[in-house]
């Protein structure tokens, strides 16, 4: 049964700052709760797709569909932008994956401050890519932290924090969707509690700090010298973006799902990392073996390994390249 939207105890005048699809659910929850969203701030439209046409961020598009005013400043450090923000007369601002560091003038303008919906259990995974880093590291759980923002990188005090266990088959996509829904569920009680003084404001622990560096396409290249279990996590963490891949005869082949085995001491003699061991595309790794089960060639639909190998030979004994070491 779908849970009805939670109504705010006291409707507040808010600004919302966010850009990607992850942030849309939280904006929708604020509207459903009865809050007044005075203005939405998002990233400027950017070229996308084969035609490089300008595309609005997901939050921008959603806000326009709901008749909300939208601003897309390149920076909030401009004095005129800061004055316009202060003139909104806000009770609070809600920030979700906005993509800009907020200066002090912005942080201090709302009566209650700026709340951030962060996709990790702070202080673990401060930074740009907490969802993927949690999966890549093999964390048993992730979650959402609602915090009051300060001038540091995800260093502000915490209002609410809720954990979710990570499934054995968790992907970046599935965790993204679960945490987006959780953040939307937590933001309304966080605002209620901050406004009426019913929530404790707790500093983050000084121990356990980690940083979730921004993802790059090159980081998604599979290095067969790594243990098979880590490569399996890499595939799941980087689904759907940037997409784990290996190269064969100049073609970049995405790997969307895998199986792995430890196989202690069972590799054939001379089977260096990257060696294809059989006609099922089992690949020797630094420890154990990895078997891609769902792959995608450039310009083609995703397909199982058996289907791919029927039309695209990767013979046993082939040595798939490893990334060059610096």
PyMOL commands that set and color helices and strands:
alter all, ss='L'
color gray80, all
select helices_A, chain A and resi 21-32+58-65+79-86+104-107+130-136+172-196+218-220+228-237+305-311
alter helices_A, ss='H'
color red, helices_A
select strands_A, chain A and resi 13-18+36-41+46-48+53-55+70-71+92-96+114-118+126-127+141-148+158-165+211-212+245-248+251-261+282-284+289-296+303-304
alter strands_A, ss='S'
color yellow, strands_A
deselect
rebuild
show_as cartoon
